C-alpha cells in the first residue's frame, strides 16, 4: 500500500516537472566570448600553478603574478591557442628520457637474471 502511494507521488512529481515552463534568453556574442574567455583564463592559470611549470618559470625569473598579468592581457584567440597547446605539452617531462630509463632498467634486470651478458667480466 505504501509502495503504491510512493509510486503515485513520484509519477505526480515527474509529471509536474515536465509541465514547468522553460525560460531561455538570447546571449550576445560578446557575452558568450566573455564566458569562454573566463574559462580559458582559469584553465591557463591552473596550468601555471602546476609545480613543474612554476619551477620552470622561476628559472627564467618570472613570478606567477607577472605571468597572470600577461595572461590577462591576451586576446580571446591567443588564450584559445594557448589553452589548446596545454593538452599537447608533456605532463611529466621529456618522453625520450623516460624511455631511455626504462630500457636501462630492463637491461639491468636481464643482466642480473642472467639472460644477457652486457657487462662481461674478463
C-alpha positions as CSV (number, residue, x, y, z in Angstrom):
1,X,0.0,0.0,0.0
2,X,2.8,2.4,0.9
3,X,4.7,1.4,-2.2
4,X,1.7,2.4,-4.4
5,X,1.4,5.8,-2.7
6,X,5.1,6.5,-3.1
7,X,5.0,5.4,-6.8
8,X,2.0,7.6,-7.5
9,X,3.6,10.5,-5.7
10,X,6.8,10.1,-7.8
11,X,4.7,9.9,-11.0
12,X,2.9,13.0,-10.0
13,X,6.1,14.9,-9.3
14,X,7.6,13.8,-12.6
15,X,4.5,14.9,-14.5
16,X,4.5,18.3,-12.7
17,X,8.2,18.8,-13.5
18,X,7.6,18.1,-17.2
19,X,5.0,20.8,-17.4
20,X,7.1,23.6,-15.9
21,X,7.9,26.2,-18.5
22,X,11.4,26.7,-19.7
23,X,12.9,30.1,-19.9
24,X,15.5,30.9,-22.4
25,X,17.2,34.1,-23.5
26,X,19.4,35.1,-26.3
27,X,23.1,35.6,-25.4
28,X,25.1,38.1,-27.3
29,X,28.4,37.1,-29.0
30,X,30.3,39.3,-26.7
31,X,28.8,37.7,-23.6
32,X,29.5,34.2,-24.9
33,X,33.1,35.1,-25.7
34,X,33.5,36.6,-22.2
35,X,32.3,33.4,-20.6
36,X,34.6,31.3,-22.8
37,X,37.5,33.7,-22.2
38,X,37.0,33.4,-18.4
39,X,37.0,29.6,-18.6
40,X,40.2,29.7,-20.8
41,X,41.9,32.0,-18.3
42,X,41.1,29.7,-15.5
43,X,42.5,26.7,-17.4
44,X,45.7,28.6,-18.2
45,X,46.0,29.8,-14.6
46,X,45.6,26.2,-13.3
47,X,48.4,25.2,-15.7
48,X,50.6,28.0,-14.5
49,X,50.0,26.9,-10.9
50,X,51.5,23.4,-11.5
51,X,54.7,22.8,-9.6
52,X,56.8,21.9,-12.6
53,X,55.5,24.9,-14.6
54,X,56.1,27.3,-11.7
55,X,59.6,25.9,-11.2
56,X,60.3,26.4,-14.9
57,X,59.0,30.0,-14.8
58,X,61.1,30.7,-11.7
59,X,64.2,29.6,-13.5
60,X,63.5,32.4,-16.0
61,X,62.8,34.9,-13.2
62,X,59.1,35.1,-13.9
63,X,56.7,35.2,-11.0
64,X,53.2,33.8,-11.0
65,X,51.7,37.3,-10.7
66,X,53.7,38.5,-13.7
67,X,52.7,35.5,-15.8
68,X,49.0,36.0,-14.9
69,X,49.3,39.7,-15.8
70,X,50.4,38.6,-19.3
71,X,47.5,36.1,-19.5
72,X,45.1,38.9,-18.5
73,X,46.3,41.0,-21.5
74,X,45.9,38.2,-24.0
75,X,43.1,38.3,-26.6
76,X,40.5,35.5,-26.8
77,X,42.2,34.0,-29.8
78,X,45.6,33.9,-28.1
79,X,44.0,32.3,-25.0
80,X,42.3,29.7,-27.1
81,X,45.6,28.9,-28.9
82,X,47.5,28.6,-25.6
83,X,44.8,26.5,-24.0
84,X,44.9,24.2,-26.9
85,X,48.6,23.8,-26.7
86,X,48.4,22.9,-23.0
87,X,47.0,19.5,-24.0
88,X,50.0,18.9,-26.3
89,X,52.6,19.7,-23.6
90,X,54.2,16.8,-21.8
91,X,52.9,16.2,-18.3
92,X,56.0,14.6,-16.8
93,X,59.0,15.8,-18.7
94,X,60.7,14.6,-21.8
95,X,59.5,11.2,-23.1
96,X,62.8,10.2,-24.5
97,X,64.5,10.4,-21.1
98,X,61.7,8.2,-19.6
99,X,62.0,5.6,-22.4
100,X,65.8,5.5,-22.0
101,X,65.5,5.0,-18.3
102,X,63.0,2.1,-18.8
103,X,65.3,0.4,-21.3
104,X,68.3,0.8,-18.9
105,X,66.3,-0.8,-16.0
106,X,65.2,-3.7,-18.2
107,X,68.8,-4.3,-19.3
108,X,70.0,-4.3,-15.7
109,X,67.3,-6.8,-14.7
110,X,68.2,-9.0,-17.7
111,X,71.8,-8.9,-16.7
112,X,71.0,-9.8,-13.1
113,X,68.8,-12.7,-14.1
114,X,71.5,-14.0,-16.4
115,X,69.6,-13.7,-19.7
116,X,72.2,-11.3,-21.2
117,X,75.9,-10.7,-20.6
118,X,76.2,-7.0,-21.2
119,X,78.9,-6.3,-18.5
120,X,81.4,-9.0,-19.4
121,X,83.8,-9.8,-16.7
122,X,87.2,-10.5,-18.1
